[in-house]
């Protein structure tokens, strides 16, 4: 792969699949998107690009802009059109044995003056292959060889929603949301929001960032067919009353069980480096763990290394702090 500044493709006799057709006001269905996408802007040049719009995360309508999509093509050269000052991309390739080849690229040359780039992927032979793409940028479409085509991929993946702090929100190749979704072949949705928690709803710009319960409530229709809902948190609630945090955790669990009855709930405890662990974080983590035990919800204890099943069985015990 290689990055190209600007929107002029390297491919001779290129066939272009535009992401958003502003004349018909439609998203190109040749790409199979994970989540909800929409026109990036009605203003040039972004009117032919799309952005992700999956989860409302604040009271002023802001949302997560990570885009994930799949397609298949027989072209051995593909150039993806992106709009973003410092975009990154995660590319997976399936040549008949499932998604096997993963490329993580988290950097763009800083001397680039333009926010429009092409990500060029080139393979040694022309054959049908599937590609799964995750990008932190606006998506404008794809160039391929003139005698080839792009078609959507039929997927049969479990729908997994990851709710949490900035640790969940992280978009780069090291983000656990990306790694888990890729390795378990999940249709994953990132609902991580920095500085939030079960109780904590900080002001941000002109709005309030939703806590976990309110994030679930405003996205009620989206969660109803979820297969997995994973909640990470506690680190931003350390200054809150522990009983309040536990009550909010119970509200989240009860809301999911009522509105997404087929979803498996998984709770991830407090993230905190071993060397900075304090009694407040430990006490909060223990209280959240005990509440999950009472409500028969699996709990992953990142401070002790315990993984606990819904019936209280400890699957892994005392393997140590995840962040040491």
Backbone torsions as a table, in degrees:
resi	resn	phi	psi	omega
1	UNK	NA	160.1	175.8
2	UNK	-156.0	155.6	178.8
3	UNK	-101.2	139.8	179.3
4	UNK	-124.9	128.4	177.2
5	UNK	-76.1	140.9	178.7
6	UNK	87.8	-176.7	-174.3
7	UNK	-113.5	18.7	178.5
8	UNK	-92.3	113.3	-175.1
9	UNK	-71.9	152.1	174.4
10	UNK	-78.4	-20.2	-173.6
11	UNK	-73.3	128.6	171.1
12	UNK	-79.0	144.7	-179.2
13	UNK	54.3	51.3	-175.0
14	UNK	-78.3	147.6	173.6
15	UNK	-110.3	120.1	-173.4
16	UNK	-107.4	130.1	174.3
17	UNK	-106.7	103.1	-176.9
18	UNK	-74.0	142.9	-176.6
19	UNK	-73.1	-43.0	-177.8
20	UNK	-131.8	122.8	177.9
21	UNK	-93.8	104.1	-175.8
22	UNK	-73.6	-17.5	178.0
23	UNK	-71.3	-39.0	178.4
24	UNK	-101.7	-4.2	-178.5
25	UNK	55.2	50.1	-179.6
26	UNK	-133.1	148.1	172.3
27	UNK	-84.3	136.4	-178.1
28	UNK	-64.6	117.2	-176.5
29	UNK	-82.1	4.0	174.8
30	UNK	-68.5	-23.1	177.1
31	UNK	-101.2	135.9	178.9
32	UNK	-96.1	107.7	-173.9
33	UNK	-90.2	144.0	169.6
34	UNK	-92.5	118.2	179.8
35	UNK	93.3	-165.4	-174.7
36	UNK	-105.6	132.7	178.0
37	UNK	-125.4	160.6	-179.6
38	UNK	-152.3	166.8	176.9
39	UNK	-57.8	134.3	-175.7
40	UNK	-66.8	-41.6	-177.9
41	UNK	-166.5	157.7	175.1
42	UNK	-90.0	2.1	-176.0
43	UNK	-105.3	138.2	175.6
44	UNK	-59.0	140.6	0.5
45	UNK	-94.0	4.0	-170.7
46	UNK	-78.3	-3.1	-175.2
47	UNK	-70.7	-14.1	175.8
48	UNK	-102.4	7.2	178.8
49	UNK	-104.4	163.2	175.0
50	UNK	-124.5	158.0	173.8
51	UNK	-129.5	159.4	175.1
52	UNK	-77.5	146.4	177.7
53	UNK	-148.5	70.1	-171.9
54	UNK	-97.3	-44.7	-173.3
55	UNK	-129.7	125.7	169.3
56	UNK	-72.3	127.5	-175.3
57	UNK	-122.4	-2.2	177.3
58	UNK	-148.8	166.6	-176.0
59	UNK	-76.6	-5.5	175.8
60	UNK	-103.4	14.8	170.3
61	UNK	84.7	11.8	177.9
62	UNK	-72.2	160.9	-173.7
63	UNK	-152.2	170.2	177.9
64	UNK	-75.5	135.6	-175.6
65	UNK	-110.9	15.8	174.9
66	UNK	-74.0	135.2	-179.5
67	UNK	-118.1	134.5	175.4
68	UNK	-130.3	132.8	-179.6
69	UNK	-152.4	163.8	179.9
70	UNK	-131.0	153.3	173.0
71	UNK	-161.2	167.8	174.0
72	UNK	-127.9	148.9	-178.9
73	UNK	-156.5	152.2	175.8
74	UNK	-94.2	-5.0	179.2
75	UNK	-69.0	137.1	177.4
76	UNK	-89.9	-2.3	174.2
77	UNK	-126.6	126.0	178.4
78	UNK	-131.8	131.8	175.7
79	UNK	-122.4	116.6	-177.8
80	UNK	-93.3	129.2	-178.3
81	UNK	-92.2	121.1	-176.2
82	UNK	-126.1	151.3	176.6
83	UNK	-129.1	110.4	-179.9
84	UNK	176.6	140.8	-174.7
85	UNK	-62.9	-41.1	179.3
86	UNK	-136.5	65.7	-177.8
87	UNK	-73.5	157.6	169.1
88	UNK	-130.6	164.8	-179.2
89	UNK	-142.3	144.7	171.6
90	UNK	-117.1	119.9	-176.3
91	UNK	-117.6	127.4	172.7
92	UNK	-118.8	147.4	-174.7
93	UNK	-128.1	135.0	175.9
94	UNK	-121.0	114.5	178.4
95	UNK	-109.3	27.4	175.8
96	UNK	118.6	-10.5	-179.2
97	UNK	-116.4	19.5	-174.0
98	UNK	90.3	170.4	-179.2
99	UNK	-69.5	117.1	-174.1
100	UNK	-121.0	-33.7	-171.3
101	UNK	-107.0	122.4	-175.8
102	UNK	-123.2	128.9	175.1
103	UNK	-117.8	125.7	175.1
104	UNK	-109.6	125.4	176.5
105	UNK	-133.3	115.9	-173.6
106	UNK	-113.9	20.1	-176.7
107	UNK	-142.0	148.1	171.3
108	UNK	-125.7	142.8	179.6
109	UNK	-56.7	128.7	-173.3
110	UNK	-66.6	-19.6	-178.9
111	UNK	-78.8	-6.0	177.2
112	UNK	-62.1	128.0	-179.3
113	UNK	-92.9	-21.6	-176.6
114	UNK	-96.2	152.9	176.2
115	UNK	-94.2	-1.1	179.8
116	UNK	-100.3	126.8	-178.1
117	UNK	-138.1	157.9	170.1
118	UNK	-114.3	132.9	172.6
119	UNK	-101.2	113.1	-175.9
120	UNK	-97.1	125.0	176.0
121	UNK	-113.9	129.0	-176.5
122	UNK	-133.3	127.7	-179.5
123	UNK	-112.8	157.4	-173.3
124	UNK	-72.2	-24.9	-178.0
125	UNK	-136.2	154.6	176.5
126	UNK	-86.8	116.3	178.9
127	UNK	-160.6	161.7	179.6
128	UNK	-72.7	129.6	178.4
129	UNK	-146.2	152.5	176.7
130	UNK	-100.2	147.0	176.1
131	UNK	-130.2	135.5	172.8
132	UNK	-112.9	124.8	-172.8
133	UNK	-122.3	131.5	170.7
134	UNK	-122.1	127.3	-175.9
135	UNK	-135.0	147.1	171.1
136	UNK	-105.2	76.3	-177.0
137	UNK	-175.5	170.5	169.2
138	UNK	-78.5	143.4	-177.0
139	UNK	-109.1	126.6	-176.2
140	UNK	-106.4	-11.2	179.6
141	UNK	133.4	-168.1	-175.7
142	UNK	-142.3	137.8	171.8
143	UNK	-97.9	136.8	174.9
144	UNK	-138.2	176.1	178.1
145	UNK	-63.2	148.0	-170.6
146	UNK	-62.4	-29.1	-177.6
147	UNK	-97.5	20.0	-178.9
148	UNK	-124.3	174.6	-175.8
149	UNK	-139.6	166.6	174.0
150	UNK	-119.9	134.6	-179.7
151	UNK	-134.9	150.2	179.1
152	UNK	-69.7	155.8	178.3
153	UNK	-100.2	132.9	174.6
154	UNK	-80.1	121.5	-176.2
155	UNK	-114.7	148.3	175.0
156	UNK	-133.5	69.4	-174.1
157	UNK	-113.4	151.0	174.0
158	UNK	-72.8	138.6	179.8
159	UNK	-86.3	116.5	-176.2
160	UNK	-121.9	129.7	179.9
161	UNK	-113.3	128.0	-178.6
162	UNK	-111.3	113.1	-178.7
163	UNK	-107.3	135.8	179.7
164	UNK	176.5	-157.3	-175.7
165	UNK	-91.8	-162.4	175.8
166	UNK	-64.4	-21.3	177.8
167	UNK	-65.9	-39.8	173.9
168	UNK	-72.4	-38.2	-175.0
169	UNK	-64.0	-25.3	-176.4
170	UNK	-49.0	130.3	-173.6
171	UNK	-100.9	-16.6	-173.2
172	UNK	-68.5	178.6	-177.1
173	UNK	-60.3	-19.8	-179.3
174	UNK	-91.1	-2.8	179.5
175	UNK	-66.2	131.9	-175.7
176	UNK	-67.1	-30.4	176.4
177	UNK	-57.8	-45.8	-180.0
178	UNK	-65.9	-45.4	-176.5
179	UNK	-63.5	-46.1	-178.8
180	UNK	-64.2	-46.9	-178.7
181	UNK	-61.0	-41.9	-178.8
182	UNK	-67.9	-48.5	-173.7
183	UNK	-72.3	-31.4	-179.4
184	UNK	-98.4	4.7	178.6
185	UNK	54.9	51.5	179.3
186	UNK	-98.3	149.9	168.8
187	UNK	-86.0	85.6	-168.1
188	UNK	-93.2	146.8	179.5
189	UNK	-128.8	127.1	-176.0
190	UNK	-94.7	109.7	177.0
191	UNK	-113.7	33.5	175.6
192	UNK	-79.1	139.6	179.7
193	UNK	-138.7	122.6	-177.1
194	UNK	-58.7	143.2	173.2
195	UNK	72.5	8.3	-179.0
196	UNK	-101.7	174.1	178.6
197	UNK	-165.2	-163.8	176.9
198	UNK	-64.0	-39.5	-179.3
199	UNK	-106.9	-40.4	-169.2
200	UNK	-67.9	123.6	176.6
201	UNK	-129.6	84.5	-174.7
202	UNK	-76.4	154.7	171.1
203	UNK	-72.6	142.4	-179.6
204	UNK	-149.2	110.8	-176.5
205	UNK	65.0	-121.2	-178.2
206	UNK	-98.9	3.2	-174.8
207	UNK	-134.7	-177.9	176.9
208	UNK	-109.9	128.4	175.9
209	UNK	-76.0	126.2	-176.4
210	UNK	-64.7	140.2	168.1
211	UNK	-75.2	-179.0	-171.5
212	UNK	-63.6	-44.5	-176.7
213	UNK	-63.1	-47.3	-179.4
214	UNK	-66.3	-30.6	175.6
215	UNK	-63.8	-39.0	177.0
216	UNK	-67.5	-42.7	-175.6
217	UNK	-63.5	-46.9	-176.3
218	UNK	-72.8	-16.8	177.2
219	UNK	-111.2	30.2	-174.6
220	UNK	-55.2	-44.2	-177.2
221	UNK	-68.0	-29.4	-176.9
222	UNK	-75.6	-30.3	-174.6
223	UNK	-83.9	-11.5	-168.5
224	UNK	-62.9	-25.8	179.4
225	UNK	-108.5	18.7	-179.9
226	UNK	-69.2	144.4	175.0
227	UNK	-94.1	-32.6	-179.6
228	UNK	-138.6	133.2	169.7
229	UNK	-126.6	117.0	-177.0
230	UNK	-110.3	128.3	-179.9
231	UNK	-117.5	123.3	176.6
232	UNK	-111.5	136.7	174.9
233	UNK	163.1	177.3	-177.2
234	UNK	128.5	-29.2	-175.4
235	UNK	-61.8	-33.7	-179.3
236	UNK	-90.3	1.8	178.8
237	UNK	-106.9	12.9	-174.5
238	UNK	-66.3	-22.5	178.8
239	UNK	-94.3	4.4	179.6
240	UNK	-94.3	160.7	174.7
241	UNK	-65.0	129.2	-174.6
242	UNK	-59.5	-40.0	-179.3
243	UNK	-63.5	-34.5	177.4
244	UNK	-66.5	-40.6	-179.6
245	UNK	-65.4	-43.7	179.3
246	UNK	-62.9	-41.2	178.7
247	UNK	-62.5	-40.5	178.4
248	UNK	-67.0	-37.3	176.2
249	UNK	-62.0	-42.0	177.9
250	UNK	-62.1	-40.6	178.2
251	UNK	-61.1	-40.9	178.7
252	UNK	-63.4	-47.0	-179.1
253	UNK	-62.0	-45.7	-179.1
254	UNK	-64.8	-39.2	-179.8
255	UNK	-65.2	-42.8	178.9
256	UNK	-63.2	-44.7	-178.4
257	UNK	-63.7	-31.0	-179.8
258	UNK	-81.6	-38.1	-171.9
259	UNK	-104.8	-13.1	175.2
260	UNK	-137.3	66.9	-168.9
261	UNK	-62.5	-20.7	-178.7
262	UNK	-95.1	0.1	-176.1
263	UNK	-81.2	135.4	168.8
264	UNK	-80.0	131.7	179.4
265	UNK	-102.3	131.3	176.4
266	UNK	-129.1	128.8	-179.8
267	UNK	-109.6	129.4	173.5
268	UNK	-105.6	130.0	-175.3
269	UNK	-77.0	-159.5	-173.4
270	UNK	-71.0	126.4	170.3
271	UNK	-84.1	124.2	174.2
272	UNK	-160.9	132.9	177.3
273	UNK	-59.9	141.6	-176.2
274	UNK	-54.7	-41.0	-175.9
275	UNK	-71.6	-14.7	-178.7
276	UNK	-112.3	10.1	-177.0
277	UNK	-63.6	129.7	178.0
278	UNK	-120.7	167.9	-175.5
279	UNK	-64.6	-32.0	-179.5
280	UNK	-64.5	-46.1	178.5
281	UNK	-65.0	-42.1	-179.6
282	UNK	-64.2	-42.7	-179.9
283	UNK	-64.7	-42.2	178.9
284	UNK	-64.6	-44.3	179.7
285	UNK	-60.3	-43.1	179.8
286	UNK	-64.5	-37.3	-179.7
287	UNK	-68.7	-40.6	177.4
288	UNK	-66.0	-38.6	178.0
289	UNK	-63.5	-45.2	-179.2
290	UNK	-65.0	-38.7	178.9
291	UNK	-64.1	-40.6	177.6
292	UNK	-64.2	-37.6	177.6
293	UNK	-62.5	-43.8	-180.0
294	UNK	-66.0	-33.1	-177.8
295	UNK	-96.4	6.7	176.8
296	UNK	56.9	53.7	177.3
297	UNK	-121.9	133.8	179.0
298	UNK	-62.8	144.2	-175.0
299	UNK	-134.6	131.4	175.7
300	UNK	-106.7	112.1	-176.7
301	UNK	-92.2	106.6	-175.8
302	UNK	-79.7	-13.1	-179.2
303	UNK	-87.3	-31.1	-179.1
304	UNK	-106.8	-22.6	-174.9
305	UNK	88.0	11.9	177.8
306	UNK	-83.6	139.9	169.6
307	UNK	-119.5	121.9	-169.7
308	UNK	-118.0	127.7	179.1
309	UNK	-75.6	166.2	-179.0
310	UNK	-58.2	-29.7	-179.7
311	UNK	-86.5	6.2	178.6
312	UNK	93.5	-7.1	177.7
313	UNK	-65.2	131.8	177.6
314	UNK	-88.4	113.1	-177.2
315	UNK	-77.4	-48.4	170.6
316	UNK	-124.6	140.3	-173.4
317	UNK	-131.2	129.7	169.7
318	UNK	59.8	35.8	179.4
319	UNK	-79.3	-4.6	174.9
320	UNK	102.2	167.1	-176.9
321	UNK	-60.4	135.4	178.5
322	UNK	-66.6	-34.3	179.3
323	UNK	-111.6	104.6	-173.4
324	UNK	-112.1	NA	NA
